[in-house]
Amino acid sequence: MKALFGRKFYNLKELKEATEEAKEDGVIGSDYTVIREVELSDSEFKKFTSDFLEDQPWIKKSDGGTNEKGELRCIRVINKDTGEKILTNPEGYDYPRYCAIED
């Protein structure tokens, strides 16, 4: 699986704009693997995606990084009301340092 990850986006709007631009430029995504899933209600998901730089209680500093195959280790965050999915690789931080939209 591949996804277009970006670093330190402020919110979902910025992530969507950068993703569309990268697709138009022909950028190929990075390989990733999902290490766990977090389901959020619509209101929780909107709060999460309104400020990606905010620490999250469900992110551990040990989450993220890469595995032995070189794939990014990600948390899949799911809006359980709409099905929208965001991937995050916190790279040793408590916030979603790298994010991608999962198609």
C-alpha positions as a printed Julia matrix, in Angstrom:
103×3 Matrix{Float64}:
   0.0    0.0     0.0
   1.16   3.53   -0.75
   0.07   6.93    0.54
   1.21  10.53    0.08
   2.52  11.61    3.48
   3.29  15.19    4.39
   4.95  16.69    7.42
   3.5   19.07   10.01
   0.24  20.01    8.33
  -1.91  22.24   10.46
  -5.27  20.79    9.46
  -7.16  18.57    7.03
  -7.68  21.39    4.53
  -3.9   21.85    4.16
  -3.4   18.09    3.88
  -6.05  17.78    1.14
  -4.59  20.68   -0.84
  -1.05  19.28   -0.64
  -2.26  15.79   -1.57
  -4.03  17.08   -4.68
  -0.97  19.09   -5.69
   1.31  16.07   -5.21
  -1.02  13.89   -7.32
  -1.06  16.52  -10.09
   2.76  16.57  -10.0
   2.9   12.77  -10.3
   4.4   12.17   -6.87
   4.38   8.51   -5.85
   3.42   7.74   -2.27
   5.4    5.93    0.4
   4.89   2.31    1.4
   3.17   1.94    4.76
   1.73  -0.58    7.16
  -1.03   0.03    9.71
   0.03  -0.87   13.26
  -3.38  -0.08   14.79
  -6.67   1.7    14.22
  -8.38   4.42   16.22
 -12.07   5.1    15.66
 -13.41   8.57   16.46
 -16.92   9.97   16.4
 -17.6   12.64   13.78
 -17.12  15.46   16.31
 -13.89  13.9    17.68
 -12.59  13.39   14.12
 -13.36  17.01   13.18
 -11.55  18.22   16.31
  -8.58  15.97   15.5
  -8.37  17.12   11.86
  -8.77  20.8    12.76
  -5.34  20.85   14.47
  -2.87  18.1    13.57
  -0.2   19.79   15.73
  -2.13  19.06   18.94
  -0.91  16.17   21.12
  -3.3   13.2    21.13
  -3.8   10.88   24.13
  -4.01   7.82   21.84
  -0.61   8.45   20.22
   2.42   6.94   21.94
   5.99   8.08   21.35
   6.79   4.48   20.34
   4.26   4.66   17.46
   5.47   5.41   13.96
   8.88   5.1    12.4
   9.63   2.39    9.87
   9.63  -1.4     9.97
  12.33  -3.8     8.75
  10.9   -3.6     5.2
  11.23   0.2     5.16
   7.47   0.75    5.34
   6.14   3.64    7.43
   4.39   2.4    10.57
   1.05   4.24   10.83
  -2.04   4.64   12.91
  -5.24   4.58   10.83
  -7.7    7.13   12.25
 -11.26   6.45   11.14
 -14.29   8.7    11.33
 -16.77   6.02   12.38
 -19.7    8.13   11.13
 -18.42   8.92    7.61
 -15.71   6.3     7.03
 -13.08   8.96    6.23
  -9.56   7.75    7.05
  -6.34   9.56    7.93
  -2.99   7.84    8.37
  -0.54   9.26   10.86
   3.08   8.46   11.57
   4.03  10.41   14.71
   7.77   9.58   14.42
   8.32   9.53   18.18
   6.07  12.48   19.06
   2.62  12.72   20.69
   1.03  14.42   17.69
   0.47  13.39   14.05
   3.85  14.6    12.69
   3.29  12.97    9.27
  -0.21  12.55    7.82
  -1.8   11.12    4.7
  -5.29  10.59    3.38
  -6.08   6.92    2.9
  -8.15   6.28   -0.23
